[in-house]
């Protein structure tokens, strides 16, 4: 079973402002996310895949 991170935890993990992670979600740019009730969650695998794609693209 996957582990999940909150938006705040993703921001801390990526050393990015919380508002940036929220903006990425709004425009569909950041790691894949989903809602469980009122909470937005991110699978750790999806966050890691997002980082790997950014590294390949030379953005990170």
Biotite code that builds the C-alpha atoms (Angstrom):
import biotite.structure as struc

atoms = struc.array([
    struc.Atom([0.000, 0.000, 0.000], chain_id="A", res_id=1, res_name="UNK", atom_name="CA", element="C"),
    struc.Atom([1.240, 3.464, -0.873], chain_id="A", res_id=2, res_name="UNK", atom_name="CA", element="C"),
    struc.Atom([2.010, 6.186, 1.616], chain_id="A", res_id=3, res_name="UNK", atom_name="CA", element="C"),
    struc.Atom([0.419, 9.551, 1.058], chain_id="A", res_id=4, res_name="UNK", atom_name="CA", element="C"),
    struc.Atom([1.520, 13.110, 1.726], chain_id="A", res_id=5, res_name="UNK", atom_name="CA", element="C"),
    struc.Atom([-0.548, 16.205, 2.384], chain_id="A", res_id=6, res_name="UNK", atom_name="CA", element="C"),
    struc.Atom([-0.003, 19.403, 0.412], chain_id="A", res_id=7, res_name="UNK", atom_name="CA", element="C"),
    struc.Atom([2.001, 20.790, 3.319], chain_id="A", res_id=8, res_name="UNK", atom_name="CA", element="C"),
    struc.Atom([4.230, 17.707, 3.426], chain_id="A", res_id=9, res_name="UNK", atom_name="CA", element="C"),
    struc.Atom([4.834, 17.910, -0.334], chain_id="A", res_id=10, res_name="UNK", atom_name="CA", element="C"),
    struc.Atom([5.857, 21.557, 0.038], chain_id="A", res_id=11, res_name="UNK", atom_name="CA", element="C"),
    struc.Atom([8.310, 20.637, 2.813], chain_id="A", res_id=12, res_name="UNK", atom_name="CA", element="C"),
    struc.Atom([9.663, 17.673, 0.844], chain_id="A", res_id=13, res_name="UNK", atom_name="CA", element="C"),
    struc.Atom([10.245, 19.767, -2.283], chain_id="A", res_id=14, res_name="UNK", atom_name="CA", element="C"),
    struc.Atom([11.397, 22.815, -0.283], chain_id="A", res_id=15, res_name="UNK", atom_name="CA", element="C"),
    struc.Atom([8.787, 24.847, -2.119], chain_id="A", res_id=16, res_name="UNK", atom_name="CA", element="C"),
    struc.Atom([6.290, 27.347, -0.728], chain_id="A", res_id=17, res_name="UNK", atom_name="CA", element="C"),
    struc.Atom([2.902, 25.857, 0.073], chain_id="A", res_id=18, res_name="UNK", atom_name="CA", element="C"),
    struc.Atom([1.266, 28.368, -2.278], chain_id="A", res_id=19, res_name="UNK", atom_name="CA", element="C"),
    struc.Atom([3.407, 27.092, -5.163], chain_id="A", res_id=20, res_name="UNK", atom_name="CA", element="C"),
    struc.Atom([2.256, 23.497, -4.657], chain_id="A", res_id=21, res_name="UNK", atom_name="CA", element="C"),
    struc.Atom([-1.347, 24.691, -4.516], chain_id="A", res_id=22, res_name="UNK", atom_name="CA", element="C"),
    struc.Atom([-0.847, 26.701, -7.717], chain_id="A", res_id=23, res_name="UNK", atom_name="CA", element="C"),
    struc.Atom([0.695, 23.680, -9.480], chain_id="A", res_id=24, res_name="UNK", atom_name="CA", element="C"),
    struc.Atom([-2.380, 21.654, -8.539], chain_id="A", res_id=25, res_name="UNK", atom_name="CA", element="C"),
    struc.Atom([-4.677, 24.423, -9.796], chain_id="A", res_id=26, res_name="UNK", atom_name="CA", element="C"),
    struc.Atom([-2.987, 24.584, -13.229], chain_id="A", res_id=27, res_name="UNK", atom_name="CA", element="C"),
    struc.Atom([-2.352, 20.816, -13.454], chain_id="A", res_id=28, res_name="UNK", atom_name="CA", element="C"),
    struc.Atom([1.431, 21.124, -13.420], chain_id="A", res_id=29, res_name="UNK", atom_name="CA", element="C"),
    struc.Atom([2.604, 19.478, -10.203], chain_id="A", res_id=30, res_name="UNK", atom_name="CA", element="C"),
    struc.Atom([2.602, 15.907, -8.918], chain_id="A", res_id=31, res_name="UNK", atom_name="CA", element="C"),
    struc.Atom([-0.606, 13.902, -9.329], chain_id="A", res_id=32, res_name="UNK", atom_name="CA", element="C"),
    struc.Atom([-3.030, 14.456, -6.489], chain_id="A", res_id=33, res_name="UNK", atom_name="CA", element="C"),
    struc.Atom([-6.480, 13.324, -5.450], chain_id="A", res_id=34, res_name="UNK", atom_name="CA", element="C"),
    struc.Atom([-9.099, 14.263, -2.908], chain_id="A", res_id=35, res_name="UNK", atom_name="CA", element="C"),
    struc.Atom([-10.154, 11.990, -0.098], chain_id="A", res_id=36, res_name="UNK", atom_name="CA", element="C"),
    struc.Atom([-13.081, 13.732, 1.468], chain_id="A", res_id=37, res_name="UNK", atom_name="CA", element="C"),
    struc.Atom([-11.896, 17.315, 1.917], chain_id="A", res_id=38, res_name="UNK", atom_name="CA", element="C"),
    struc.Atom([-8.187, 16.447, 2.010], chain_id="A", res_id=39, res_name="UNK", atom_name="CA", element="C"),
    struc.Atom([-5.849, 16.647, -0.957], chain_id="A", res_id=40, res_name="UNK", atom_name="CA", element="C"),
    struc.Atom([-3.314, 13.823, -0.935], chain_id="A", res_id=41, res_name="UNK", atom_name="CA", element="C"),
    struc.Atom([-0.283, 12.883, -3.026], chain_id="A", res_id=42, res_name="UNK", atom_name="CA", element="C"),
    struc.Atom([1.128, 9.361, -3.345], chain_id="A", res_id=43, res_name="UNK", atom_name="CA", element="C"),
    struc.Atom([4.844, 9.356, -2.560], chain_id="A", res_id=44, res_name="UNK", atom_name="CA", element="C"),
    struc.Atom([5.481, 7.532, -5.853], chain_id="A", res_id=45, res_name="UNK", atom_name="CA", element="C"),
    struc.Atom([3.802, 10.378, -7.775], chain_id="A", res_id=46, res_name="UNK", atom_name="CA", element="C"),
    struc.Atom([5.897, 13.019, -6.006], chain_id="A", res_id=47, res_name="UNK", atom_name="CA", element="C"),
    struc.Atom([9.060, 11.048, -6.759], chain_id="A", res_id=48, res_name="UNK", atom_name="CA", element="C"),
    struc.Atom([8.007, 10.668, -10.424], chain_id="A", res_id=49, res_name="UNK", atom_name="CA", element="C"),
    struc.Atom([7.408, 14.426, -10.620], chain_id="A", res_id=50, res_name="UNK", atom_name="CA", element="C"),
    struc.Atom([10.921, 15.087, -9.317], chain_id="A", res_id=51, res_name="UNK", atom_name="CA", element="C"),
    struc.Atom([12.454, 12.587, -11.755], chain_id="A", res_id=52, res_name="UNK", atom_name="CA", element="C"),
    struc.Atom([10.643, 14.186, -14.713], chain_id="A", res_id=53, res_name="UNK", atom_name="CA", element="C"),
    struc.Atom([11.822, 17.632, -13.628], chain_id="A", res_id=54, res_name="UNK", atom_name="CA", element="C"),
    struc.Atom([15.398, 16.344, -13.383], chain_id="A", res_id=55, res_name="UNK", atom_name="CA", element="C"),
    struc.Atom([15.197, 14.836, -16.875], chain_id="A", res_id=56, res_name="UNK", atom_name="CA", element="C"),
    struc.Atom([13.861, 18.112, -18.248], chain_id="A", res_id=57, res_name="UNK", atom_name="CA", element="C"),
    struc.Atom([16.614, 20.053, -16.483], chain_id="A", res_id=58, res_name="UNK", atom_name="CA", element="C"),
    struc.Atom([14.096, 22.127, -14.532], chain_id="A", res_id=59, res_name="UNK", atom_name="CA", element="C"),
    struc.Atom([15.031, 20.974, -11.033], chain_id="A", res_id=60, res_name="UNK", atom_name="CA", element="C"),
])
